Amino acid sequence: MAGTFEEQVQAAIGAHGMWKARLRAAIDSGRSEFSVETVKRDDACDFGRWLKAAGHEGADHEKVRQLHAAFHTEAAKVLQLATTGKKTDAVSAMEFGGSFSKVSSTLVVALKGWQRAA
């Protein structure tokens, strides 16, 4: 992930937003090109690798790191549900107030806050 700090954070917001579409597609089709194990890893995406290698410190970094890991955990749970025939549960997690929706929104807010504070 190249670019300024602001560009990196903005790219991360966009990339993680794309996961909503990928997960909805998996819910609709019952399958995904991504494995649950890979999605669960918070260092398998560009932002996760940058976050671990960037050497940032402080409360904002730690909060984003934890929320990013939680995002991947929740995305993996939705994918697991979607690919094992538990469509209703997967949809519930994605809906407003669902576990994925909550962590996704919280991560975006934290990323924007970190970006403003930098």
C-alpha positions, -999 to 999 in steps of 0.1 A, spaced: 0 0 0 18 31 -12 9 68 -7 4 92 21 -11 82 55 -44 98 44 -44 80 11 -37 47 28 -66 51 53 -90 62 26 -80 32 5 -86 10 35 -121 24 40 -129 17 4 -115 -18 4 -133 -28 35 -165 -13 21 -161 -37 -9 -163 -66 16 -200 -57 21 -207 -63 -15 -186 -95 -15 -204 -109 15 -238 -100 1 -228 -119 -31 -217 -149 -10 -251 -148 8 -270 -147 -25 -249 -175 -41 -239 -196 -12 -203 -195 -23 -172 -173 -24 -138 -172 -41 -124 -165 -6 -119 -190 22 -132 -184 56 -97 -189 70 -82 -163 47 -109 -137 54 -105 -142 92 -68 -132 90 -64 -95 96 -30 -95 79 -42 -110 46 -53 -76 32 -32 -47 21 -43 -25 50 -37 -52 76 -1 -57 63 4 -19 63 -11 -16 98 13 -42 112 44 -29 94 38 8 96 52 12 131 25 35 142 19 39 179 -7 54 201 -43 49 212 -57 56 177 -35 30 161 -43 4 188 -81 10 185 -80 7 147 -58 -24 149 -83 -41 173 -113 -30 153 -97 -42 120 -91 -76 136 -127 -77 148 -139 -67 113 -121 -97 98 -135 -120 125 -170 -109 118 -166 -110 80 -154 -146 83 -184 -155 105 -208 -140 78 -189 -159 51 -191 -191 71 -229 -187 75 -234 -178 39 -215 -208 26 -231 -233 49 -267 -226 41 -274 -202 70 -285 -174 48 -309 -158 73 -283 -156 100 -258 -141 76 -283 -115 65 -290 -107 101 -253 -101 108 -251 -77 78 -283 -57 86 -282 -25 106 -275 -34 142 -260 -68 133 -226 -79 145 -208 -73 111 -226 -40 106 -217 -27 140 -180 -35 138 -178 -23 102 -193 11 111 -172 14 142 -140 7 122 -149 33 96 -155 59 123 -122 50 140 -103 52 107 -118 87 99 -110 98 135 -74 86 132 -71 103 98 -83 136 113 -60 133 143 -29 126 121 
